[in-house]
Amino acid sequence: MPSIFAYQSSEVDWCESNFQHLELVAEFYNTFSNATFFIFGPLMMFLMHPYVQKRSRYIYVIFILFIVVGLFSMYFHMTLSFLGQMLDEIAILWLLASGYSIWMPRCYFPAFLGENRPQYICLVITATVVSTFLSFLRPTINAYALNSIALHIVYIVAQEYKKTSNKELRHLIEVTMVLWAFAFTSWIGDRLLCSFWQWINFSYLHSIWHVLISITFPCGIVTMAMVDATYEMPDKTLKVCYWPRDTWPMGLPYVEISDDNKSC
């Protein structure tokens, strides 16, 4: 039985050919495409700082976990080791759980919890701990399970899109959904149509997934912050801004927050 640290000890192997560019890097493009996580994670932590100070400092955990996901994903694709796979997938699981705990609107809580967020957080943590252990039983299906959670988030965002009349939020949701759709298409295409991509000598869809999902993350964070504010911060006004300039055709979204002088 190979060591969990050993190269190619994972049962999961992506479409990119192995050891084509560097002797110690199994999947070159899949490894280094994670660089965007180390750019957008710290940048979003800086840009969202005023919002975090007024909403919850636990949001910093989400940004840190996002960077950790990039680190573990890089390690996994560099080695294709079982340890790398599990670290990568468990980090993603806890990143999603953190987002659920902080930003899930109370109206979507299970009925037996009412609108009690502390109890809901306990439920999310318990489910995540159980899922962490279950992930070792059938590691080959973990990625599909994680994407099913993402589909639930898409459903929640779609429901909020129907409710809101905020043009900024509606536009941001539209951009986020399009980016996620392209990212997911890249992921599933690499997973299910590998033979075709190898036949045309284009085995880079999973690296494209890394870049697109790391761009989708800031959009998703700001989307959830805006949705959350309508429920949890009715006395505050949140405005979507874009770095480096609002006037540029493309930019990294973040929120500015101010007190609302109007009565609740």
NORLIN-V889008 format. One line per field, one symbol per residue. ss: DSSP state (a for helix, b for strand, c for the rest). psi: psi as a letter, one per 20 degrees, with the letter a starting at -180 (. if undefined). Layout:
ss: ???
psi: ???
This chain:
ss: cccccccccccccccccccccbccbccaaaaaccaaaaaaaaaaaaacaaaaaaacccaaaaaaaaaaaaaaaaaaaaaccaaaaaaaaaaaaaaaaaaaaaaccaaaccaaacccaaaaaaaaaaaaaaaaaaccccaaaaaaaaaaaaaaaaaaaaaaaaacccaaaaaaaaaaaaaaaaaaaaaaaaaacaaaaaacccccaaaaaaaaaaaaaaaaaaaaaaaaaaaacccbbbbbbbbccccccccbbbbbbbbccccc
psi: pqqiiqpkiqipprhpqqlhgqhjogoghhgiiihhhighghghhghjghghhhfpiihhhggghgghggghgggghhhkqggggggghhggghgghgggggipqhijqqhiickogghggggggghhgghghhiigmhiighhghhhghhhgggghhghhhhqjohggggggggghgghggghhgghghghkghghhhjlnljhhhhgggghhhhghggghghggghhhgilijqpppprpphqhiqhqrpqrqqpqqoiqq.
